[in-house]
């Protein structure tokens, strides 16, 4: 079956370091035929990197190009809504980077439009395809250490001007709520929902420690899921002198520990029962799912409605103080 002819809109970090490495391994499934960035130097550099394809500076030229079957949209969060609206009009298959939009109402509108769209509309939320979190989900469903009852996820890191994401102008001059907590934390919310089911209630506190990160950079969220699992998600983006990324799932017969989204340890009682390190193939899996949706009419795992639920949960969590959450 012939490769999908893909147009890439946005040639920043995500294009270079996340999407292209996956697409490069899937040349039998995707052929990049056109790229776009409003900064010509970036557009030209990425066009050369992916094989010397043509480039344009206005994404409408990608959407209007009859050779392009599908578009990969990697733009600043506040531009997602308008770009998705234009992409719907183009009648091309769409994959767009997370989070879906910069607000709940925008996300609701996009989800409704996607439900009526004749082509594929998919959200690029790679944590739904992350082998580590999929493995934890499977272990919990198999109850290899009994019934899960609590989860604690600590993400402590320092995002400053030395950090490649911290340097990004659109991330520093934010035109979307939640700052770096939303930008990175939406992944954690997606993974929590994948592993533990829908989050139905909770309370949170937020703080701004480093103004360079926008309105907030510190987030602690205590939650309960539909499966009666209680948990706490801590995201500290201004942690100085200490860093970690550890998920601990407490179960009736043991624990599951995930370090840095790559190493899983399973404890039965007090003894280490199983340990494995799993390579992150989430972006590869994500694009395979996109291809299968286009060529074989399969429903993608991460669609606009899933993205709407993740975003709604995150934005409501920023404001709640013990209120009941709802993604509806």
Backbone bond lengths (Angstrom), bond angles and torsions (degrees), N, CA, C in turn:
res aa  C-N    CA-C-N  psi(-1)  N-CA   C-N-CA  omega(-1)  CA-C   N-CA-C  phi
1 X - - - 1.463 - - 1.526 109.03 -
2 X 1.310 117.03 138.55 1.456 121.18 -172.87 1.528 111.92 -69.17
3 X 1.346 117.35 149.77 1.464 121.08 177.78 1.529 111.48 -64.56
4 X 1.323 115.28 152.65 1.460 121.69 174.32 1.522 108.66 -76.88
5 X 1.322 116.70 128.96 1.467 120.73 178.94 1.529 107.86 -83.10
6 X 1.344 114.78 115.00 1.458 122.37 -168.26 1.524 111.97 -111.68
7 X 1.332 114.92 135.90 1.455 121.46 170.28 1.513 109.26 -107.52
8 X 1.326 117.57 133.68 1.461 122.24 -178.15 1.520 109.05 -106.97
9 X 1.330 116.19 124.45 1.468 122.00 -179.54 1.518 108.43 -112.57
10 X 1.324 116.28 106.95 1.462 122.37 -175.91 1.517 110.12 110.06
11 X 1.328 116.46 119.70 1.471 120.63 -173.40 1.527 111.35 -122.39
12 X 1.327 116.71 42.60 1.456 121.80 -179.60 1.517 112.68 -93.06
13 X 1.340 115.40 -151.46 1.459 121.65 -176.00 1.528 111.80 -58.11
14 X 1.327 116.64 -46.61 1.470 119.83 -176.68 1.520 111.78 -61.26
15 X 1.332 116.69 -39.54 1.463 119.98 179.70 1.524 111.00 -64.76
16 X 1.333 115.84 -48.61 1.468 120.93 -176.49 1.527 112.45 -69.16
17 X 1.320 117.10 -47.78 1.462 121.09 -165.67 1.523 114.34 -100.99
18 X 1.333 117.51 -16.85 1.459 119.19 -175.43 1.526 112.70 -117.45
19 X 1.332 116.97 -52.40 1.461 119.27 -175.14 1.536 112.72 -80.92
20 X 1.318 117.02 -46.70 1.460 118.62 -176.90 1.534 113.09 -61.55
21 X 1.345 120.86 -43.24 1.465 118.82 177.36 1.524 113.39 -56.19
22 X 1.343 116.83 -34.77 1.466 119.78 177.47 1.522 110.92 -74.22
23 X 1.330 116.31 -46.59 1.467 120.52 -178.56 1.525 111.62 -63.60
24 X 1.311 116.63 -31.53 1.472 120.86 178.90 1.522 110.96 -63.31
25 X 1.338 116.53 -29.07 1.463 120.79 178.50 1.533 112.39 -85.94
26 X 1.320 116.21 -5.21 1.462 120.51 -175.25 1.532 111.20 -121.44
27 X 1.318 116.35 39.97 1.462 119.74 -177.28 1.523 112.88 -66.70
28 X 1.322 116.80 -17.60 1.462 119.74 174.62 1.524 111.17 -77.60
29 X 1.346 116.18 -14.00 1.460 120.97 -177.29 1.525 113.62 -112.95
30 X 1.323 117.87 -27.72 1.460 121.12 -178.86 1.531 111.03 -135.84
31 X 1.314 114.80 140.29 1.467 121.75 173.79 1.526 107.46 -127.24
32 X 1.327 115.77 113.79 1.465 119.50 177.13 1.528 107.99 -74.91
33 X 1.325 116.46 120.90 1.464 120.75 -175.41 1.526 112.82 -112.60
34 X 1.345 117.03 -13.33 1.466 120.23 -177.24 1.521 108.27 -163.43
35 X 1.348 115.96 139.29 1.466 120.03 177.22 1.524 109.00 -128.67
36 X 1.332 114.78 160.69 1.462 119.75 -176.14 1.527 111.02 -145.39
37 X 1.299 115.77 138.67 1.458 122.94 168.33 1.523 107.51 -154.23
38 X 1.343 117.00 144.21 1.464 117.70 -177.14 1.521 111.86 -71.72
39 X 1.345 116.86 -18.74 1.472 121.54 173.51 1.520 108.09 -94.91
40 X 1.327 116.98 117.96 1.459 119.95 -172.51 1.522 112.95 -62.36
41 X 1.323 117.64 -38.30 1.465 119.85 -178.72 1.530 111.02 -59.77
42 X 1.322 116.59 -41.07 1.470 120.34 178.96 1.523 110.79 -69.04
43 X 1.315 116.27 -42.45 1.461 119.93 179.79 1.528 110.76 -61.80
44 X 1.313 116.38 -45.43 1.462 121.10 -178.21 1.521 111.11 -65.04
45 X 1.346 116.60 -43.25 1.463 120.87 -177.97 1.531 110.50 -63.31
46 X 1.330 116.39 -43.60 1.467 118.88 -178.62 1.523 110.75 -70.82
47 X 1.327 117.02 -37.31 1.465 120.65 177.89 1.524 110.84 -59.37
48 X 1.320 116.00 -40.77 1.470 120.29 177.83 1.524 111.10 -68.86
49 X 1.339 115.73 -39.37 1.463 120.52 -178.55 1.520 112.19 -61.64
50 X 1.320 116.73 -37.39 1.476 119.52 -175.46 1.527 112.56 -91.95
51 X 1.329 116.78 9.76 1.462 118.55 172.61 1.511 116.41 122.06
52 X 1.328 117.18 16.98 1.461 120.04 177.99 1.516 113.84 74.61
53 X 1.338 116.29 37.23 1.464 119.83 179.40 1.526 109.57 -82.48
54 X 1.329 118.64 164.84 1.463 120.89 176.82 1.535 111.31 -66.22
55 X 1.330 115.33 156.83 1.460 119.84 175.94 1.524 109.63 -135.24
56 X 1.332 115.75 155.99 1.461 123.05 177.08 1.522 108.23 -135.71
57 X 1.323 116.08 166.88 1.460 121.31 -177.68 1.527 112.84 -107.89
58 X 1.309 117.79 -7.85 1.454 123.27 -179.32 1.528 108.17 -122.64
59 X 1.331 117.10 119.84 1.457 118.56 -173.59 1.524 113.22 -66.70
60 X 1.312 117.96 -17.61 1.471 119.61 176.20 1.532 110.98 -62.79
61 X 1.321 116.54 -27.25 1.467 119.93 177.12 1.530 111.09 -68.97
62 X 1.320 116.36 -30.85 1.467 119.74 174.69 1.525 109.69 -70.35
63 X 1.320 115.71 -46.16 1.464 120.55 -177.67 1.526 112.44 -65.54
64 X 1.335 116.75 -29.56 1.461 120.84 -177.94 1.526 113.23 -91.42
65 X 1.324 116.78 -3.34 1.458 120.57 -177.78 1.531 110.11 -80.04
66 X 1.326 118.77 118.62 1.475 121.07 -176.64 1.521 113.67 -66.57
67 X 1.332 117.68 -19.57 1.462 120.19 179.86 1.526 111.63 -74.44
68 X 1.320 117.28 -25.39 1.465 122.16 -176.87 1.529 109.89 -80.22
69 X 1.337 116.64 120.92 1.468 121.56 178.16 1.524 112.19 -89.32
70 X 1.330 115.73 -34.93 1.458 121.02 -173.89 1.519 109.13 -142.29
71 X 1.334 115.61 152.61 1.463 119.98 179.59 1.523 110.01 -122.41
72 X 1.312 114.27 139.94 1.464 123.42 175.54 1.526 106.30 -108.97
73 X 1.339 117.01 109.16 1.465 122.10 -172.80 1.522 109.60 -101.27
74 X 1.348 115.49 117.28 1.467 122.08 -178.19 1.526 108.92 -129.07
75 X 1.307 116.00 74.66 1.458 122.28 -174.02 1.526 110.88 -117.22
76 X 1.333 118.35 166.86 1.463 120.52 171.72 1.525 110.68 -53.77
77 X 1.315 116.35 147.41 1.468 122.47 -172.34 1.522 112.28 -53.41
78 X 1.334 116.93 -41.74 1.461 120.15 -175.63 1.529 112.89 -69.43
79 X 1.345 117.78 -12.42 1.462 121.15 179.63 1.528 112.62 -96.89
80 X 1.317 116.86 -7.05 1.469 120.09 -175.88 1.524 112.91 -59.66
81 X 1.325 116.74 -43.45 1.464 120.21 -174.99 1.525 110.93 -60.97
82 X 1.314 116.78 -51.58 1.463 119.96 -178.71 1.514 112.44 -64.61
83 X 1.330 116.89 -40.74 1.462 120.03 179.60 1.525 111.21 -65.60
84 X 1.326 116.87 -40.01 1.461 120.02 178.38 1.524 111.22 -65.93
85 X 1.335 116.51 -39.70 1.466 120.10 176.55 1.525 110.88 -58.38
86 X 1.310 115.93 -46.01 1.463 120.22 179.37 1.523 111.30 -66.09
87 X 1.334 115.83 -36.65 1.461 119.56 -179.65 1.527 110.91 -66.62
88 X 1.321 117.19 -37.76 1.472 120.28 176.33 1.535 110.50 -57.63
89 X 1.319 116.10 -41.36 1.465 120.25 -178.77 1.530 111.72 -67.27
90 X 1.324 116.41 -23.99 1.472 120.21 -177.44 1.519 113.05 -78.54
91 X 1.342 116.27 -16.67 1.464 121.98 -178.99 1.530 111.75 62.34
92 X 1.337 115.92 39.98 1.458 121.16 175.94 1.528 109.10 -113.57
93 X 1.314 116.42 156.82 1.449 120.55 173.22 1.526 108.63 -64.99
94 X 1.337 116.34 143.70 1.459 120.89 -172.16 1.521 110.47 -128.54
95 X 1.333 116.14 132.98 1.458 121.99 163.70 1.525 105.63 -128.27
96 X 1.332 116.48 129.56 1.460 120.52 -173.86 1.525 109.51 -131.67
97 X 1.330 115.96 137.90 1.462 120.65 -176.89 1.521 112.00 -66.03
98 X 1.317 114.01 149.25 1.462 121.52 177.82 1.536 110.56 -70.29
99 X 1.352 117.91 165.25 1.448 126.31 -20.42 1.519 110.66 -67.53
100 X 1.318 116.50 162.16 1.457 120.67 -170.76 1.515 113.04 -58.32
101 X 1.330 117.54 -38.94 1.467 120.65 -175.83 1.523 108.85 -154.67
102 X 1.332 115.06 -174.39 1.461 120.88 -179.27 1.516 112.41 -103.14
103 X 1.326 117.53 12.30 1.455 120.98 -179.83 1.505 111.13 -171.33
104 X 1.321 116.09 160.68 1.461 121.54 -176.42 1.524 112.16 -65.08
105 X 1.330 116.84 -44.18 1.469 119.53 -178.40 1.522 111.13 -63.20
106 X 1.327 117.09 -40.80 1.463 120.28 177.00 1.526 110.62 -61.45
107 X 1.319 115.83 -44.54 1.465 120.07 -178.98 1.527 110.95 -63.85
108 X 1.320 116.67 -40.04 1.466 119.99 178.23 1.524 111.14 -62.13
109 X 1.318 115.85 -41.88 1.465 118.93 -179.40 1.524 111.04 -66.09
110 X 1.320 116.54 -43.85 1.463 119.99 -179.67 1.533 111.15 -64.04
111 X 1.322 116.36 -39.29 1.465 119.67 179.45 1.526 111.06 -63.79
112 X 1.320 116.62 -42.28 1.470 120.38 178.78 1.530 110.99 -64.41
113 X 1.333 116.20 -41.26 1.462 119.46 179.07 1.527 111.12 -65.97
114 X 1.325 116.26 -39.95 1.471 120.41 -179.45 1.525 111.28 -63.69
115 X 1.332 115.88 -35.76 1.467 120.24 -179.58 1.522 111.83 -64.49
116 X 1.332 116.85 -24.60 1.464 121.55 -179.03 1.534 112.33 -103.07
117 X 1.326 116.08 1.43 1.466 121.30 -174.39 1.526 110.30 -81.29
118 X 1.306 116.44 139.60 1.467 120.02 -176.09 1.526 112.83 -79.71
119 X 1.336 117.14 -18.33 1.458 121.37 -179.48 1.534 109.80 -106.40
120 X 1.307 116.33 179.08 1.466 121.47 -179.54 1.525 109.98 -75.86
121 X 1.324 115.74 132.51 1.462 122.06 173.20 1.527 106.66 -126.98
122 X 1.309 116.81 108.72 1.463 122.22 -170.89 1.519 110.53 -125.66
123 X 1.328 116.30 143.97 1.456 121.79 175.04 1.520 109.40 -96.02
124 X 1.311 116.23 132.62 1.467 121.02 178.36 1.529 109.23 -84.28
125 X 1.324 115.85 75.97 1.467 121.98 173.94 1.516 107.33 -109.55
126 X 1.328 115.72 94.05 1.461 120.35 -170.07 1.528 113.79 -68.25
127 X 1.340 118.49 -18.66 1.465 118.60 -179.27 1.525 112.22 -68.65
128 X 1.321 117.95 -20.32 1.457 119.15 173.44 1.529 111.26 -70.21
129 X 1.311 116.63 -14.83 1.464 122.21 -177.65 1.523 111.62 -115.17
130 X 1.328 116.26 7.84 1.464 120.44 -175.85 1.524 109.34 -75.51
131 X 1.344 118.00 121.32 1.465 120.44 -176.37 1.524 114.03 -57.47
132 X 1.330 117.58 -31.64 1.464 120.15 -178.76 1.526 110.79 -66.51
133 X 1.330 117.11 -48.64 1.459 119.81 -176.80 1.528 111.66 -74.22
134 X 1.326 116.06 -28.77 1.458 119.29 173.75 1.532 110.40 -67.14
135 X 1.331 116.32 -37.15 1.465 120.68 178.29 1.524 110.68 -67.22
136 X 1.341 117.58 -43.02 1.464 120.59 177.24 1.526 109.83 -60.66
137 X 1.333 116.62 -45.18 1.466 120.39 177.17 1.527 110.66 -54.75
138 X 1.336 116.51 -45.79 1.463 120.39 -178.50 1.528 111.34 -64.87
139 X 1.337 116.44 -41.98 1.468 119.99 178.42 1.524 111.10 -60.37
140 X 1.321 116.29 -40.86 1.466 120.32 -179.88 1.523 110.72 -67.01
141 X 1.327 116.57 -40.36 1.463 119.61 178.80 1.526 111.30 -66.99
142 X 1.327 115.99 -34.19 1.469 120.26 178.52 1.525 112.50 -78.96
143 X 1.344 116.54 -14.43 1.472 123.58 179.04 1.526 111.48 57.10
144 X 1.327 115.42 44.78 1.469 118.74 -176.84 1.525 112.23 -68.61
145 X 1.342 117.52 -19.75 1.470 120.56 172.41 1.528 109.55 -127.70
146 X 1.305 115.53 34.42 1.452 120.69 175.14 1.518 113.55 86.83
147 X 1.324 114.75 -159.50 1.466 121.58 -176.29 1.535 110.63 -84.31
148 X 1.335 117.57 128.09 1.465 119.27 174.51 1.525 110.38 -73.05
149 X 1.323 116.45 141.08 1.458 119.37 178.70 1.529 113.19 -133.28
150 X 1.328 118.49 -14.76 1.466 119.99 -179.61 1.521 110.37 -153.92
151 X 1.335 115.65 151.60 1.465 121.31 178.65 1.523 108.92 -142.97
152 X 1.328 115.38 139.30 1.458 121.14 -179.80 1.529 107.98 -134.13
153 X 1.324 116.32 121.86 1.466 120.66 -177.24 1.526 108.19 -125.94
154 X 1.328 115.47 114.31 1.460 122.29 179.34 1.519 110.23 -109.04
155 X 1.330 115.61 121.27 1.463 121.54 176.37 1.529 106.83 -121.51
156 X 1.317 116.29 103.47 1.468 122.57 -179.70 1.526 107.20 -114.44
157 X 1.321 117.06 122.73 1.459 121.33 -179.29 1.522 109.45 -154.20
158 X 1.310 115.45 168.55 1.469 121.49 179.56 1.528 108.46 -118.36
159 X 1.315 115.72 112.89 1.460 121.23 177.49 1.527 107.40 -108.56
160 X 1.324 115.73 107.03 1.464 120.51 179.40 1.517 108.96 -137.55
161 X 1.317 117.39 -163.75 1.463 120.81 -176.56 1.526 112.88 -71.11
162 X 1.313 117.79 -9.53 1.456 120.82 174.46 1.526 111.47 -86.00
163 X 1.315 115.82 -14.15 1.456 121.86 -179.32 1.531 109.20 -87.07
164 X 1.320 117.56 136.88 1.471 120.25 -175.47 1.517 111.76 -62.28
165 X 1.330 117.40 -33.03 1.456 119.76 176.96 1.518 111.02 -77.62
166 X 1.316 115.78 -34.92 1.460 119.99 177.55 1.513 113.46 -64.90
167 X 1.326 116.76 -24.52 1.466 121.21 178.92 1.522 113.11 -78.62
168 X 1.327 116.29 -20.66 1.458 120.49 -173.11 1.522 110.93 -63.01
169 X 1.320 116.02 125.57 1.463 120.36 -173.95 1.516 111.78 -60.85
170 X 1.338 117.94 -46.11 1.465 119.03 -176.41 1.521 111.96 -68.53
171 X 1.331 117.40 -24.03 1.464 119.07 176.18 1.521 111.01 -77.63
172 X 1.337 117.16 -30.59 1.468 119.97 178.24 1.526 111.38 -80.82
173 X 1.326 116.90 -37.11 1.468 121.05 178.15 1.527 108.80 -97.93
174 X 1.318 115.14 69.89 1.459 120.56 -166.59 1.525 113.25 -71.95
175 X 1.322 113.45 135.44 1.460 121.51 172.98 1.529 109.16 -121.14
176 X 1.331 113.83 37.30 1.462 121.46 179.29 1.524 107.40 -151.77
177 X 1.334 117.86 153.50 1.463 120.44 -177.54 1.520 112.56 -76.07
178 X 1.321 115.21 152.86 1.463 119.24 169.72 1.503 116.93 91.79
179 X 1.325 117.58 -12.37 1.455 119.92 176.75 1.515 113.85 54.11
180 X 1.331 115.18 -143.18 1.459 120.47 -178.52 1.523 112.00 -67.77
181 X 1.331 117.15 -22.79 1.466 119.37 177.26 1.519 110.31 -63.73
182 X 1.333 117.04 -43.23 1.467 119.72 176.28 1.521 110.85 -69.40
183 X 1.302 116.89 -46.76 1.460 121.79 -174.45 1.522 111.64 -57.27
184 X 1.335 117.18 -46.17 1.454 120.47 179.52 1.517 113.21 -94.30
185 X 1.344 115.97 -36.04 1.454 120.40 -174.02 1.517 114.58 -70.05
186 X 1.334 117.13 -20.30 1.472 119.19 177.54 1.528 110.39 -60.44
187 X 1.342 116.85 -29.43 1.467 120.69 174.77 1.527 110.40 -61.56
188 X 1.335 115.50 -45.90 1.463 119.67 -177.94 1.525 111.42 -63.16
189 X 1.335 115.88 -41.15 1.459 119.31 177.70 1.519 111.12 -61.59
190 X 1.316 116.64 -42.50 1.463 120.30 178.58 1.526 110.94 -61.31
191 X 1.319 116.28 -44.15 1.464 120.03 -179.38 1.521 111.64 -66.18
192 X 1.335 117.02 -38.98 1.468 119.92 177.42 1.522 110.71 -60.26
193 X 1.326 116.33 -44.68 1.460 119.85 179.94 1.532 111.63 -66.70
194 X 1.336 116.07 -36.02 1.464 120.12 177.34 1.521 110.83 -62.51
195 X 1.318 116.30 -45.16 1.468 120.69 -173.76 1.523 113.43 -81.27
196 X 1.349 116.81 -38.79 1.463 120.43 -167.59 1.523 114.93 -117.15
197 X 1.327 118.06 -3.04 1.450 120.27 -178.02 1.512 111.88 89.98
198 X 1.312 116.37 -177.32 1.465 120.92 -176.03 1.521 111.66 -64.52
199 X 1.326 115.28 141.22 1.455 122.06 174.36 1.526 107.72 -88.84
200 X 1.332 116.47 125.90 1.464 119.62 -171.83 1.521 113.93 -110.90
201 X 1.330 118.02 -16.81 1.463 119.36 177.65 1.510 109.42 -157.38
202 X 1.333 115.72 162.41 1.453 118.58 178.95 1.507 112.63 169.65
203 X 1.321 115.39 175.42 1.458 122.08 174.66 1.522 108.19 -144.22
204 X 1.311 116.40 157.46 1.458 119.83 -173.45 1.521 110.99 -147.32
205 X 1.331 115.22 159.43 1.452 118.84 163.94 1.521 108.39 -129.45
206 X 1.310 116.27 150.21 1.458 122.20 178.88 1.527 109.13 -131.44
207 X 1.326 115.72 153.77 1.463 121.15 177.32 1.519 109.74 -145.60
208 X 1.326 115.11 156.03 1.458 122.01 169.15 1.521 107.68 -110.67
209 X 1.317 116.11 114.64 1.462 121.85 179.18 1.525 110.26 -102.38
210 X 1.327 115.49 -44.87 1.460 121.26 -179.03 1.521 108.80 -116.15
211 X 1.338 119.05 107.04 1.466 121.36 -175.57 1.524 114.41 -58.14
212 X 1.336 117.81 -21.16 1.468 119.72 -179.30 1.526 110.43 -63.22
213 X 1.344 116.30 -21.09 1.454 120.02 -178.56 1.519 112.96 -91.30
214 X 1.306 117.71 6.17 1.452 119.74 176.06 1.508 113.28 92.42
215 X 1.323 115.71 -151.44 1.457 120.13 -169.78 1.515 114.25 -67.98
216 X 1.331 118.29 -26.96 1.463 119.40 175.71 1.518 110.69 -156.23
217 X 1.326 114.51 151.16 1.461 119.66 177.91 1.528 111.99 -137.77
218 X 1.331 115.77 -0.10 1.460 120.92 -177.27 1.521 108.75 -130.13
219 X 1.330 115.35 131.22 1.465 120.42 -171.07 1.519 108.86 -147.21
220 X 1.325 116.65 125.70 1.459 121.69 174.57 1.520 107.96 -128.85
221 X 1.316 116.00 122.11 1.461 121.98 -170.60 1.522 109.41 -127.17
222 X 1.313 116.61 116.56 1.457 122.45 175.07 1.519 108.29 -100.01
223 X 1.329 117.35 129.24 1.461 119.77 -169.24 1.522 112.46 -141.31
224 X 1.323 114.35 166.67 1.465 122.95 173.00 1.521 108.39 -132.85
225 X 1.320 116.52 143.72 1.457 120.79 -177.80 1.523 111.10 -108.86
226 X 1.317 114.49 168.16 1.460 121.08 178.70 1.522 112.27 -64.17
227 X 1.322 117.35 -16.89 1.463 121.95 179.12 1.523 112.08 -97.09
228 X 1.330 115.50 15.93 1.460 122.18 177.66 1.529 112.53 63.32
229 X 1.319 115.72 35.76 1.460 121.92 173.65 1.522 107.30 -104.26
230 X 1.318 116.84 127.78 1.464 121.91 176.94 1.520 108.97 -99.52
231 X 1.326 116.11 150.51 1.455 117.64 -177.69 1.502 113.90 -160.49
232 X 1.330 114.21 171.79 1.458 122.46 175.78 1.528 108.22 -137.42
233 X 1.321 115.33 128.61 1.458 121.64 173.07 1.520 107.94 -112.29
234 X 1.320 116.91 119.50 1.460 122.51 176.95 1.521 109.73 -113.05
235 X 1.326 116.73 123.51 1.461 121.66 175.71 1.523 107.60 -124.35
236 X 1.318 116.23 112.38 1.460 122.05 178.19 1.523 107.72 -118.64
237 X 1.306 116.24 108.91 1.460 120.83 -177.70 1.526 113.32 -92.97
238 X 1.333 116.71 -0.90 1.466 120.74 177.49 1.525 110.38 -121.96
239 X 1.320 115.83 36.77 1.459 120.88 178.76 1.530 109.43 -79.08
240 X 1.312 116.78 118.70 1.461 122.12 -176.92 1.524 109.44 -105.55
241 X 1.315 115.99 125.01 1.460 120.85 176.25 1.514 114.97 86.86
242 X 1.324 117.00 -3.04 1.466 119.50 -179.21 1.525 109.07 -149.85
243 X 1.315 116.16 133.30 1.463 120.31 177.63 1.521 109.53 -139.63
244 X 1.318 115.29 147.91 1.463 120.73 176.72 1.514 108.54 -166.06
245 X 1.302 115.61 159.74 1.462 123.02 171.09 1.523 105.93 -146.14
246 X 1.344 115.55 90.34 1.459 120.97 -172.68 1.519 110.62 -130.07
247 X 1.328 115.19 127.87 1.461 122.59 173.66 1.519 108.22 -111.58
248 X 1.340 116.24 127.58 1.462 121.94 176.44 1.521 108.19 -120.82
249 X 1.332 115.95 124.19 1.462 121.40 176.90 1.529 107.36 -111.77
250 X 1.318 115.82 118.14 1.465 121.27 -179.80 1.527 109.40 -92.44
251 X 1.312 115.61 129.20 1.463 121.77 -178.42 1.528 109.47 -125.90
252 X 1.297 116.38 168.18 1.467 120.91 -174.09 1.526 113.45 -66.89
253 X 1.350 117.08 -21.75 1.463 119.88 -177.88 1.524 112.88 -122.31
254 X 1.334 117.55 8.19 1.452 119.73 -179.27 1.505 111.54 166.56
255 X 1.337 116.05 -158.11 1.461 121.12 -177.25 1.523 110.12 -142.59
256 X 1.328 114.61 156.00 1.459 122.13 172.89 1.520 106.91 -122.68
257 X 1.325 116.60 127.27 1.460 121.77 -177.16 1.529 109.18 -122.21
258 X 1.324 115.98 129.45 1.468 121.37 178.14 1.521 108.33 -118.37
259 X 1.331 116.26 124.32 1.463 121.61 178.49 1.515 109.87 -110.20
260 X 1.331 115.42 125.55 1.472 122.51 173.44 1.520 113.17 55.39
261 X 1.307 116.04 29.83 1.467 122.49 177.53 1.525 112.23 55.27
262 X 1.348 115.75 32.84 1.464 117.79 179.98 1.526 113.98 -143.15
263 X 1.322 118.00 -31.18 1.459 120.87 -177.98 1.516 109.95 -113.17
264 X 1.332 116.07 128.02 1.466 121.95 178.18 1.524 108.99 -113.32
265 X 1.324 115.52 128.26 1.461 121.68 172.56 1.524 107.92 -117.15
266 X 1.327 115.69 131.43 1.464 121.30 177.98 1.521 107.72 -115.49
267 X 1.328 116.15 122.41 1.459 121.89 179.62 1.527 109.43 -109.04
268 X 1.329 115.62 127.67 1.460 121.43 171.48 1.524 106.49 -105.28
269 X 1.325 115.61 115.81 1.448 117.74 -171.26 1.516 108.79 64.18
270 X 1.315 116.71 -130.26 1.475 121.32 179.61 1.529 112.60 -98.04
271 X 1.319 117.28 3.15 1.463 120.19 -173.67 1.524 111.41 -108.98
272 X 1.340 115.07 143.41 1.458 121.13 176.16 1.523 108.65 -69.68
273 X 1.304 115.37 117.66 1.463 121.95 -175.80 1.525 111.53 -94.42
274 X 1.312 116.14 -37.49 1.459 120.26 -176.37 1.524 109.52 -155.79
275 X 1.319 116.68 141.69 1.470 120.98 176.62 1.521 108.90 -142.73
276 X 1.324 116.45 134.34 1.455 120.08 179.78 1.525 110.56 -152.50
277 X 1.309 114.85 146.37 1.461 122.17 174.17 1.521 107.56 -110.85
278 X 1.316 115.65 127.12 1.461 121.18 -172.46 1.518 109.95 -119.36
279 X 1.323 116.80 130.13 1.464 121.41 179.05 1.522 110.42 -69.50
280 X 1.313 115.57 143.61 1.462 121.44 178.83 1.530 109.05 -80.75
281 X 1.308 115.94 104.21 1.463 121.84 175.80 1.525 110.42 -112.98
282 X 1.343 115.46 27.36 1.461 119.34 -171.97 1.525 112.84 -64.79
283 X 1.331 117.91 -40.81 1.462 119.12 -179.37 1.524 111.12 -70.71
284 X 1.311 115.96 -36.02 1.468 119.99 175.26 1.532 109.67 -61.83
285 X 1.326 116.54 -48.26 1.463 120.64 179.55 1.520 111.49 -62.25
286 X 1.320 115.43 -37.36 1.469 121.23 -179.96 1.527 111.17 -60.60
287 X 1.324 116.49 -46.92 1.464 119.42 -178.20 1.525 112.37 -74.07
288 X 1.315 117.55 -28.99 1.463 119.30 172.61 1.530 109.48 -62.58
289 X 1.326 116.11 -41.01 1.467 120.48 178.61 1.534 110.32 -64.51
290 X 1.319 116.77 -39.76 1.460 121.26 177.70 1.526 110.55 -61.74
291 X 1.313 115.82 -44.11 1.473 120.90 178.70 1.530 110.77 -62.82
292 X 1.327 116.68 -46.52 1.463 120.64 -179.44 1.528 110.83 -61.61
293 X 1.324 116.20 -36.28 1.468 119.89 178.48 1.525 110.87 -66.20
294 X 1.334 116.40 -39.06 1.465 120.72 -178.58 1.519 111.75 -74.07
295 X 1.319 116.56 -50.78 1.463 120.52 -171.82 1.533 113.82 -85.63
296 X 1.333 116.76 -25.16 1.468 119.39 -174.89 1.522 112.59 -123.96
297 X 1.321 115.93 12.34 1.466 121.58 172.85 1.528 112.70 57.20
298 X 1.331 117.12 37.97 1.457 121.93 178.03 1.532 109.87 -94.42
299 X 1.304 116.70 143.98 1.452 120.95 178.07 1.528 109.10 -72.93
300 X 1.338 118.58 125.45 1.462 119.37 -179.94 1.521 111.89 -70.40
301 X 1.320 115.54 149.45 1.459 120.54 178.84 1.522 111.33 -64.05
302 X 1.323 116.70 -40.33 1.470 121.79 -178.20 1.521 108.77 -108.65
303 X 1.331 115.78 98.24 1.456 119.25 180.00 1.529 110.76 -111.52
304 X 1.318 117.63 -175.74 1.466 120.68 -176.50 1.533 111.53 -65.70
305 X 1.320 117.56 -33.28 1.462 119.55 179.87 1.526 110.73 -68.98
306 X 1.313 116.95 -39.04 1.461 120.22 175.13 1.522 110.28 -62.14
307 X 1.326 115.93 -42.19 1.453 120.30 177.93 1.516 112.63 -64.72
308 X 1.324 115.81 -36.36 1.469 119.63 177.32 1.526 109.98 -62.53
309 X 1.318 117.01 -43.99 1.457 120.43 -179.24 1.523 111.38 -63.97
310 X 1.332 117.67 -42.91 1.462 121.04 178.53 1.528 110.95 -61.19
311 X 1.322 115.95 -46.67 1.463 120.46 -177.70 1.528 111.17 -67.05
312 X 1.325 117.59 -43.76 1.459 121.16 179.15 1.521 110.82 -59.44
313 X 1.323 115.84 -44.67 1.459 120.65 178.48 1.525 111.17 -60.10
314 X 1.321 116.80 -45.10 1.464 121.15 -176.76 1.524 110.81 -66.73
315 X 1.308 117.64 -46.74 1.462 120.47 -176.72 1.527 111.68 -68.76
316 X 1.321 117.11 -36.64 1.465 119.33 176.07 1.523 110.61 -68.64
317 X 1.321 117.18 -36.25 1.465 120.74 179.97 1.531 111.52 -63.19
318 X 1.329 117.48 -31.29 1.466 120.11 178.25 1.527 111.66 -61.59
319 X 1.329 116.54 -25.61 1.462 120.32 -171.11 1.518 114.94 -110.39
320 X 1.337 117.48 -15.97 1.452 118.65 -171.48 1.528 112.50 -80.20
321 X 1.316 115.56 155.45 1.445 123.18 171.88 1.528 107.40 -136.79
322 X 1.338 115.42 74.78 1.439 120.82 179.00 1.519 114.85 85.47
323 X 1.323 117.85 5.17 1.456 120.56 -179.03 1.533 110.11 -76.75
324 X 1.319 114.89 160.28 1.453 119.13 176.43 1.518 109.71 -74.81
325 X 1.314 115.63 132.88 1.456 120.79 179.48 1.519 110.09 -89.95
326 X 1.327 115.15 150.55 1.449 120.62 172.76 1.509 108.03 -149.60
327 X 1.339 116.06 136.92 1.462 119.80 176.46 1.509 111.15 -96.55
328 X 1.329 117.62 4.09 1.470 121.67 -179.62 1.529 110.74 -86.10
